[in-house]
Amino acid sequence: MMTSADDRSFSNVLALLRAGRDSSDLGTNDLSEASWRGVELFAVNLAGIQFDRADLAGASLVNANLSEANLQGANLQGADLRGADLRGANLGDADLTGAFLNRTDLRRANLSTATLAEVQLQIALYDSDTQWPEGFGYKSSGAVGPRANLNGAFLNTANLRGVDLHGARMLGTYLSGTDLTEANLRGASLSSACLQQAFLTGACLREARLCGAELQGVDFRAADLTDADLSDVASIAGADFGMVQGLSDDTRAMLLGRPREELGTWNAFTRRTTGQSLELGSGTG
């Protein structure tokens, strides 16, 4: 029930949202101090909504759009925000105890004074503009962003397009089928990582360490491999290096010296062999 408005108004708001309408159709953008405890709203559009000091304990807002929303001081204990878009949201002083933020987009979000006890952050996205509480160990929380500690994490098939992972620790991380198109992996540690069938098209891998990694079927097209360490990789069978930038002559020669069966393997997506892609040279394809 809504405490700051009558039940009829609350029912009208819910009906509009469940019918696929967004915050601009509610007649107000201000739901401050309202009680939405336990409400269930899937993929609702509440971008820019004023939810400060609202009671959203136990609410289910899976895949909701709450970008640029004001949730300052909101009660979000136990709330389910999996897959929600919280980019640029203000969560200062919000209570997120026990909340589910798995796969939530927290880029540019303000969590600087939020309560994050027992919060679930696996594969939540953050960037250098995300503000965290002082002393909170977000780099080891399971969230994905700059300098994150993701050693051994299971990120298979995750959508990490354009994500900033510079300096991340990803030793032995499982990234099979993961979409890392145009991701920033500069200086990332990917030794012994499983990158089979991953998409690294246009990704920045400058100074990344890929030694011992499994690179079968990886799409490296147009990736920046300047000073990347590709020594002792497990396999490059089916990987496509077309139009890669920064691959030194020595590294290219080393890769072309891999076993014939690896170089002769087709990439099912690009329809050429690994050897053909390496022989194309940088900037062509």
N, C-alpha and C positions, 0 to 999 in steps of 0.2 A: 504493500500500500504506500501511497505517497503521503507524506506528512505535511508538506507545505501547500498542497492543493487537494481538492476534493476527489473522491474515488472516480467520479465521472470523467474529470479531466485526465486522470491517470489512465483510465481505460481508453480514452480517445487517443492519447499519445501512443499507447501500446498498439492499438489497432492500426494507426498510421505506420508505425515502424515495422510491424509484422506484415504489412501490405507492401513493403519495399520502398516506402517513402523515406526521405532523409530529413536531417535536422531543419532544413529550410522550410519544410512543410508543417512544422509543429506549431507555428504561430508564435513561438518564442525560441530563443537560443539560450535561454537561461533556466537551467534546472538545478540551480544551486540549492544545497541543503535538502534536496528531495530524497525520499527513501525508495530505493529500487532493490531492496534486499531480496536476493534469491530470484530476481527476474531472469527470464531466459529469452535472449534475443540473438539470433544467428546472423552473422554478416551484415549487421545493421550499419547504416551510414550516419555517424554522429560527429563528423569532422567539424572541429572548431566549437563544439558544444561547451557550455559553461556548466561543469559538474562539480565545482568546488564545494567541499564539505558535504557532498552527497553520500548517502549510505548505500553502497553497492556490495555489501558483504554477501558472499556466496552467489553473486550474480554470474550468469553465463553470457559472455560477450565474445564467443569464439568467432574469429575472423572479422571482428567489428572494425570499422574505420573510425578511429579516435584521434586521427592526426590533428595536431595543433589544439587539441582539447585542453580545457583547464580542469584538472582533477586535483588541484591543490587541496590538501587536507581531507581528501575523500577517504571513506572507509572501504577498502577493497580486500578485506581479510577473506581468504579462501576463494576469491573471485577467479573465474576461468577466463583468461584472456589469451588463450592459445591462438596463435596466428593473427592476432590483432595488429593493426597498424597504429602505433603510438609515436610516430615520427613527430618530433617537435612538441610533444605533449608536456604539460607542466604537472608533475607528480610530486612537487615539493610538499613535505609534511604528510603525504598520503601514507596510509597504513596498508602495506601489501603483504602482511604476514600470511604465509601459507598460500599465496596466490600462485596461479599457474600462468607463467609467461613463456612457455615453450614456443619457439618459432615466432615470437612476437618481435616486431620491428621497433627497436628503441633508439634508432638513430636520431640524434639531436634532442632527445628527451631529457628533461630535468628531473633527476631522481636524487638530487644532492642532499635532501633532508628527509627522504622517504624511509619508512621502516621496511626492511627487506628480510626479516627473519623467516627462515624456512621457505623462501620463495624458490620456485622452480624456473630456471633460466636456460635449459638445454636448447641450443641452436637459436636462442634469441639473438638478434642482430644489434650491435652497437657500433659507434664510430668515435672519432676523436672529439666530437662535439657532445657526446652523451655525458651528462654530469651524474656522477655516482656519489653516494655518501662517503665521507672521509673514512678510510680504513677498510672499506668493503672490498673483499677479494673477488672482484668481478672477472679478473683475467683467468681465474681457476674455477669459475662458476658453471662452466659449460656453455656460456654465451660466446658468440662468434664476433671477433673484431680485432683491431690492432693489438698485436703482442699477446693475444690470447694463448693460454696453455691448453692445447687440445690434443696432447699426446695420446694416441690410442683411441681417440673418440670415434664413434660410429656416425659418419656424416654421409653415408651412401645415399645417392640420388637427391641430396638436398639442393634447394635453389639458392645459390650463393652468387648470383650474377651481380657483378660490379661491387662486391663487398670488399671492404678494406681489411686485409689480413696481413698487412706488412709486419714483419718481425714475429709472426705467430710461430709457436712451437707445435708442430704437427707430426712428430716422429711416430711412425707406425699407424698413422690415422687412416681410417677406412673412408675413401672418397670415390668408390666405384660409382660411375654414372652421375657424379655430382656436376652441376652446372656452375662452373667458375668463369664463365665468359666475362672478359674485361675486368676480372678481379685483380686487386692489388696484392700480390704475394711477394713483394720485394723483400729480400732478406729472410724469407720464411724458411723454417727447418722442416723439410718434407722427407727426410731420410727414411727409407724403408716403408714409406707410405704406399697404400694401395690406391692407385689412380686409374685403374682399368676402366676404359670407356668414358673417362671424364672429359668434360668440355672446358678447355683452357684457351679458347679462341680469343685472341687479342689481350690475353692476360699479361700482367707485368710480373715476370719471374726473375728480374734482375737480382743477382747475388743469392738466389734461392739455392738451397741445398737439396738435391734430389738423388743423392747417391743411394744406391740400393733400392730405389723405388720401383714399383711395378707400373709400367707405362704402356701396357698393351692397349691398343685401340684409342689412345689419347688424341684428341684433336688440338694440336698446338698451333694451328694456322694463325699467322700474324702475331704470335706471342713474342714478347721481348725476353730473350734468353741471355742477355748480356751478363757475362761472368757467372752464369748459373753452373752449378756442379752436377754434372750428369755421369759421373764416374761410377762404375760397377752397378749400373741399373740392372734390375732382375731381367727385364725384357722390354723391347720396344716394338714387338710384333704388332703390326697394324696401326702404329702411331703415325700421324700425319704432321710433318714439319714444314709444310708449304708456307712460304712467305714469312717464316720466322725472322726476327730481327736479332742481331747481336750474337749469333752463333759463330764462334770462332772457327777458322779453318781446321785447327787441330781437333776441336770437339766434333766437327762435322766428319772429319776423317775417322775419328775414333768410332763414331756411330755407324759409319759406312763399313767398318770392320766387324760389325756384329755378325752373328751366324746368318747364313743365307736364308734359312727358313723364316727368320724374323724379318729380314729386309724384303722378302717376297710375299709377306702377308698383306692382304687387302684391308683397307679401312672401309667398312661397309657403308659409312656415311659419305665419305669424300670420293670413293670409287677409284683409289689408286693405292699402290703399295708404299710401304715405308721407304724402301729404297728409292722409288721414283720421287717421293716428296723431298728427300734429302738431296737428290741430285739436281733439283730445280734451282737451288740457290736462294739466298735472301732476296726478298722484294719481288719475286716472280711466283707464278702459280697459275 
